Amino acid sequence: MSQIEKLLARLCSYPKNLTYDEVVKIFAHFGYTKIRSAEGSRVIFTKDDKRFRMHKPHPSNIIKSYMVKEIVAFLKQKEDL
């Protein structure tokens, strides 16, 4: 099992300690590019006409559990996951 496969399996288990860096790796794996908006900590992951918006967590690097659920739902809906 490759590292990205392990990371995707981890994402689908809805972990409470998923980091922002891991989310960036997941979106990059599916071909999304990260756009940092000028407005504070907002980040947009985009690919073709698909967009996922979120805030970069701070001061901690841990993604909130509701956001993990939204990421999984988004990737399943867009047929990437």
VMD Tcl script that builds the backbone (N, CA, C; Angstrom):
set m [mol new atoms 243]
animate dup $m
set s [atomselect $m all]
$s set {name element resname resid chain x y z} {
  {N N MET 1 A 0.850 -1.173 0.000}
  {CA C MET 1 A 0.000 0.000 0.000}
  {C C MET 1 A 0.903 1.245 0.000}
  {N N SER 2 A 0.680 2.137 -0.947}
  {CA C SER 2 A 1.516 3.334 -1.047}
  {C C SER 2 A 1.140 4.361 0.020}
  {N N GLN 3 A 1.972 5.360 0.155}
  {CA C GLN 3 A 1.713 6.400 1.163}
  {C C GLN 3 A 0.422 7.137 0.884}
  {N N ILE 4 A 0.146 7.445 -0.396}
  {CA C ILE 4 A -1.079 8.176 -0.707}
  {C C ILE 4 A -2.301 7.298 -0.455}
  {N N GLU 5 A -2.195 6.001 -0.730}
  {CA C GLU 5 A -3.309 5.091 -0.435}
  {C C GLU 5 A -3.579 5.046 1.063}
  {N N LYS 6 A -2.526 5.026 1.863}
  {CA C LYS 6 A -2.681 5.044 3.322}
  {C C LYS 6 A -3.319 6.348 3.776}
  {N N LEU 7 A -2.907 7.449 3.150}
  {CA C LEU 7 A -3.452 8.757 3.512}
  {C C LEU 7 A -4.932 8.849 3.141}
  {N N LEU 8 A -5.306 8.306 1.983}
  {CA C LEU 8 A -6.717 8.311 1.580}
  {C C LEU 8 A -7.557 7.427 2.503}
  {N N ALA 9 A -7.013 6.289 2.899}
  {CA C ALA 9 A -7.717 5.412 3.845}
  {C C ALA 9 A -7.890 6.124 5.178}
  {N N ARG 10 A -6.867 6.849 5.582}
  {CA C ARG 10 A -6.942 7.620 6.827}
  {C C ARG 10 A -8.020 8.699 6.733}
  {N N LEU 11 A -8.073 9.395 5.592}
  {CA C LEU 11 A -9.092 10.431 5.394}
  {C C LEU 11 A -10.491 9.842 5.498}
  {N N CYS 12 A -10.697 8.690 4.882}
  {CA C CYS 12 A -12.025 8.064 4.884}
  {C C CYS 12 A -12.432 7.514 6.242}
  {N N SER 13 A -11.491 7.452 7.177}
  {CA C SER 13 A -11.824 7.005 8.533}
  {C C SER 13 A -12.192 8.187 9.429}
  {N N TYR 14 A -12.270 9.389 8.838}
  {CA C TYR 14 A -12.636 10.616 9.548}
  {C C TYR 14 A -11.796 10.841 10.815}
  {N N PRO 15 A -10.476 10.969 10.644}
  {CA C PRO 15 A -9.614 11.148 11.823}
  {C C PRO 15 A -9.820 12.504 12.475}
  {N N LYS 16 A -9.575 12.572 13.757}
  {CA C LYS 16 A -9.703 13.833 14.490}
  {C C LYS 16 A -8.405 14.627 14.500}
  {N N ASN 17 A -7.337 14.063 13.915}
  {CA C ASN 17 A -6.043 14.746 13.930}
  {C C ASN 17 A -5.437 14.870 12.527}
  {N N LEU 18 A -6.273 15.020 11.513}
  {CA C LEU 18 A -5.798 15.216 10.146}
  {C C LEU 18 A -5.191 16.618 10.032}
  {N N THR 19 A -4.019 16.712 9.433}
  {CA C THR 19 A -3.353 18.009 9.355}
  {C C THR 19 A -3.634 18.692 8.017}
  {N N TYR 20 A -3.429 19.991 7.997}
  {CA C TYR 20 A -3.604 20.790 6.782}
  {C C TYR 20 A -2.645 20.307 5.695}
  {N N ASP 21 A -1.429 19.967 6.063}
  {CA C ASP 21 A -0.450 19.488 5.087}
  {C C ASP 21 A -0.921 18.197 4.415}
  {N N GLU 22 A -1.573 17.328 5.173}
  {CA C GLU 22 A -2.109 16.094 4.609}
  {C C GLU 22 A -3.238 16.395 3.624}
  {N N VAL 23 A -4.059 17.376 3.934}
  {CA C VAL 23 A -5.152 17.777 3.039}
  {C C VAL 23 A -4.577 18.313 1.726}
  {N N VAL 24 A -3.523 19.117 1.817}
  {CA C VAL 24 A -2.879 19.649 0.610}
  {C C VAL 24 A -2.360 18.499 -0.254}
  {N N LYS 25 A -1.753 17.484 0.360}
  {CA C LYS 25 A -1.248 16.326 -0.382}
  {C C LYS 25 A -2.384 15.571 -1.069}
  {N N ILE 26 A -3.508 15.425 -0.375}
  {CA C ILE 26 A -4.652 14.705 -0.934}
  {C C ILE 26 A -5.190 15.434 -2.158}
  {N N PHE 27 A -5.415 16.733 -2.027}
  {CA C PHE 27 A -5.931 17.488 -3.163}
  {C C PHE 27 A -4.925 17.510 -4.319}
  {N N ALA 28 A -3.644 17.615 -4.023}
  {CA C ALA 28 A -2.612 17.602 -5.070}
  {C C ALA 28 A -2.610 16.262 -5.802}
  {N N HIS 29 A -2.835 15.176 -5.073}
  {CA C HIS 29 A -2.885 13.843 -5.682}
  {C C HIS 29 A -3.974 13.766 -6.748}
  {N N PHE 30 A -5.099 14.433 -6.514}
  {CA C PHE 30 A -6.209 14.413 -7.458}
  {C C PHE 30 A -6.112 15.507 -8.514}
  {N N GLY 31 A -5.011 16.243 -8.519}
  {CA C GLY 31 A -4.786 17.236 -9.563}
  {C C GLY 31 A -5.300 18.626 -9.259}
  {N N TYR 32 A -5.660 18.885 -8.024}
  {CA C TYR 32 A -6.140 20.217 -7.630}
  {C C TYR 32 A -4.947 21.128 -7.363}
  {N N THR 33 A -5.101 22.395 -7.688}
  {CA C THR 33 A -4.084 23.382 -7.355}
  {C C THR 33 A -4.621 24.262 -6.240}
  {N N LYS 34 A -3.712 24.714 -5.417}
  {CA C LYS 34 A -4.096 25.533 -4.257}
  {C C LYS 34 A -3.958 27.003 -4.635}
  {N N ILE 35 A -5.006 27.765 -4.384}
  {CA C ILE 35 A -4.992 29.206 -4.599}
  {C C ILE 35 A -5.206 29.853 -3.244}
  {N N ARG 36 A -4.272 30.681 -2.854}
  {CA C ARG 36 A -4.413 31.383 -1.570}
  {C C ARG 36 A -5.050 32.729 -1.861}
  {N N SER 37 A -6.172 32.950 -1.259}
  {CA C SER 37 A -6.874 34.205 -1.469}
  {C C SER 37 A -6.241 35.305 -0.625}
  {N N ALA 38 A -6.485 36.510 -0.993}
  {CA C ALA 38 A -5.908 37.650 -0.279}
  {C C ALA 38 A -6.614 37.897 1.045}
  {N N GLU 39 A -7.723 37.244 1.254}
  {CA C GLU 39 A -8.537 37.476 2.446}
  {C C GLU 39 A -8.165 36.515 3.570}
  {N N GLY 40 A -7.253 36.889 4.398}
  {CA C GLY 40 A -6.906 36.105 5.580}
  {C C GLY 40 A -6.405 34.721 5.274}
  {N N SER 41 A -7.028 33.719 5.906}
  {CA C SER 41 A -6.530 32.348 5.794}
  {C C SER 41 A -7.336 31.498 4.814}
  {N N ARG 42 A -8.154 32.119 3.985}
  {CA C ARG 42 A -8.968 31.363 3.036}
  {C C ARG 42 A -8.091 30.751 1.948}
  {N N VAL 43 A -8.365 29.477 1.640}
  {CA C VAL 43 A -7.639 28.735 0.617}
  {C C VAL 43 A -8.672 28.084 -0.293}
  {N N ILE 44 A -8.376 28.067 -1.588}
  {CA C ILE 44 A -9.263 27.426 -2.558}
  {C C ILE 44 A -8.464 26.367 -3.306}
  {N N PHE 45 A -9.016 25.160 -3.378}
  {CA C PHE 45 A -8.434 24.097 -4.181}
  {C C PHE 45 A -9.285 24.017 -5.449}
  {N N THR 46 A -8.641 24.098 -6.604}
  {CA C THR 46 A -9.386 24.142 -7.852}
  {C C THR 46 A -8.831 23.176 -8.889}
  {N N LYS 47 A -9.757 22.637 -9.679}
  {CA C LYS 47 A -9.406 21.739 -10.791}
  {C C LYS 47 A -10.543 21.848 -11.797}
  {N N ASP 48 A -10.220 22.276 -12.993}
  {CA C ASP 48 A -11.236 22.516 -14.027}
  {C C ASP 48 A -12.299 23.467 -13.478}
  {N N ASP 49 A -13.557 23.029 -13.406}
  {CA C ASP 49 A -14.622 23.886 -12.873}
  {C C ASP 49 A -14.983 23.526 -11.428}
  {N N LYS 50 A -14.196 22.660 -10.802}
  {CA C LYS 50 A -14.465 22.237 -9.421}
  {C C LYS 50 A -13.666 23.115 -8.455}
  {N N ARG 51 A -14.315 23.539 -7.371}
  {CA C ARG 51 A -13.651 24.370 -6.366}
  {C C ARG 51 A -14.060 23.936 -4.964}
  {N N PHE 52 A -13.073 23.865 -4.093}
  {CA C PHE 52 A -13.336 23.580 -2.679}
  {C C PHE 52 A -12.706 24.693 -1.863}
  {N N ARG 53 A -13.512 25.375 -1.055}
  {CA C ARG 53 A -13.031 26.490 -0.241}
  {C C ARG 53 A -12.950 26.066 1.220}
  {N N MET 54 A -11.877 26.496 1.859}
  {CA C MET 54 A -11.727 26.231 3.284}
  {C C MET 54 A -10.793 27.270 3.884}
  {N N HIS 55 A -10.751 27.313 5.191}
  {CA C HIS 55 A -9.818 28.178 5.892}
  {C C HIS 55 A -8.662 27.339 6.401}
  {N N LYS 56 A -7.464 27.868 6.230}
  {CA C LYS 56 A -6.289 27.201 6.770}
  {C C LYS 56 A -6.362 27.318 8.289}
  {N N PRO 57 A -6.279 26.193 8.987}
  {CA C PRO 57 A -6.409 26.249 10.450}
  {C C PRO 57 A -5.221 26.954 11.103}
  {N N HIS 58 A -5.515 27.700 12.137}
  {CA C HIS 58 A -4.452 28.366 12.892}
  {C C HIS 58 A -4.943 28.604 14.300}
  {N N PRO 59 A -4.152 28.640 15.296}
  {CA C PRO 59 A -2.710 28.454 15.259}
  {C C PRO 59 A -2.324 26.987 15.107}
  {N N SER 60 A -3.232 26.078 15.356}
  {CA C SER 60 A -2.953 24.653 15.198}
  {C C SER 60 A -3.021 24.283 13.719}
  {N N ASN 61 A -2.416 23.184 13.343}
  {CA C ASN 61 A -2.412 22.721 11.960}
  {C C ASN 61 A -3.457 21.622 11.745}
  {N N ILE 62 A -4.282 21.348 12.760}
  {CA C ILE 62 A -5.254 20.257 12.721}
  {C C ILE 62 A -6.573 20.744 12.113}
  {N N ILE 63 A -7.102 19.950 11.180}
  {CA C ILE 63 A -8.366 20.259 10.512}
  {C C ILE 63 A -9.525 19.868 11.434}
  {N N LYS 64 A -10.518 20.730 11.524}
  {CA C LYS 64 A -11.706 20.445 12.345}
  {C C LYS 64 A -12.455 19.250 11.759}
  {N N SER 65 A -13.142 18.505 12.625}
  {CA C SER 65 A -13.811 17.278 12.188}
  {C C SER 65 A -14.926 17.552 11.177}
  {N N TYR 66 A -15.641 18.671 11.308}
  {CA C TYR 66 A -16.694 18.972 10.336}
  {C C TYR 66 A -16.094 19.230 8.954}
  {N N MET 67 A -14.886 19.778 8.903}
  {CA C MET 67 A -14.237 20.056 7.633}
  {C C MET 67 A -13.745 18.759 6.985}
  {N N VAL 68 A -13.307 17.800 7.801}
  {CA C VAL 68 A -12.900 16.490 7.267}
  {C C VAL 68 A -14.101 15.840 6.576}
  {N N LYS 69 A -15.266 15.917 7.195}
  {CA C LYS 69 A -16.484 15.360 6.597}
  {C C LYS 69 A -16.810 16.058 5.285}
  {N N GLU 70 A -16.649 17.385 5.239}
  {CA C GLU 70 A -16.922 18.137 4.012}
  {C C GLU 70 A -15.937 17.776 2.902}
  {N N ILE 71 A -14.686 17.556 3.254}
  {CA C ILE 71 A -13.669 17.182 2.259}
  {C C ILE 71 A -14.010 15.818 1.654}
  {N N VAL 72 A -14.340 14.845 2.498}
  {CA C VAL 72 A -14.694 13.508 2.009}
  {C C VAL 72 A -15.933 13.587 1.116}
  {N N ALA 73 A -16.956 14.321 1.551}
  {CA C ALA 73 A -18.180 14.451 0.757}
  {C C ALA 73 A -17.892 15.115 -0.588}
  {N N PHE 74 A -17.069 16.154 -0.585}
  {CA C PHE 74 A -16.721 16.853 -1.825}
  {C C PHE 74 A -16.007 15.930 -2.786}
  {N N LEU 75 A -15.007 15.204 -2.308}
  {CA C LEU 75 A -14.232 14.321 -3.177}
  {C C LEU 75 A -15.085 13.158 -3.686}
  {N N LYS 76 A -15.999 12.651 -2.872}
  {CA C LYS 76 A -16.892 11.579 -3.338}
  {C C LYS 76 A -17.872 12.113 -4.362}
  {N N GLN 77 A -18.395 13.308 -4.145}
  {CA C GLN 77 A -19.355 13.902 -5.069}
  {C C GLN 77 A -18.721 14.172 -6.428}
  {N N LYS 78 A -17.473 14.607 -6.427}
  {CA C LYS 78 A -16.775 14.924 -7.678}
  {C C LYS 78 A -16.118 13.692 -8.295}
  {N N GLU 79 A -16.408 12.525 -7.725}
  {CA C GLU 79 A -15.937 11.238 -8.221}
  {C C GLU 79 A -14.428 11.091 -8.197}
  {N N ASP 80 A -13.762 11.793 -7.312}
  {CA C ASP 80 A -12.317 11.650 -7.176}
  {C C ASP 80 A -11.965 10.586 -6.136}
  {N N LEU 81 A -12.796 10.423 -5.149}
  {CA C LEU 81 A -12.477 9.516 -4.038}
  {C C LEU 81 A -13.273 8.228 -4.172}
}
mol reanalyze $m
mol bondsrecalc $m
mol representation Tube
mol addrep $m
